[in-house]
Amino acid sequence: MARPKNTTETVQITLSTTLQVKELLEELSRSGFYGKNAADTAHVLLKEKIRDLQRDGQAPAPRYTSFSAD
């Protein structure tokens, strides 16, 4: 089944890392559990870590903006 379209606006960032980290991300992506490629896996792991930091009070909670559907 296809994944539903993301309704949250996204922006692209560039991240440089070591070959070892890239290879590990690729290895983790082979299972499909974290993502389908190194970039998807990095995204999932980064979001998990941010949630951990928020839970521990070390990062601000997300601010949600409400939009009216005029």
Beta strands, then each sheet from edge to edge (+ up, - down):
end
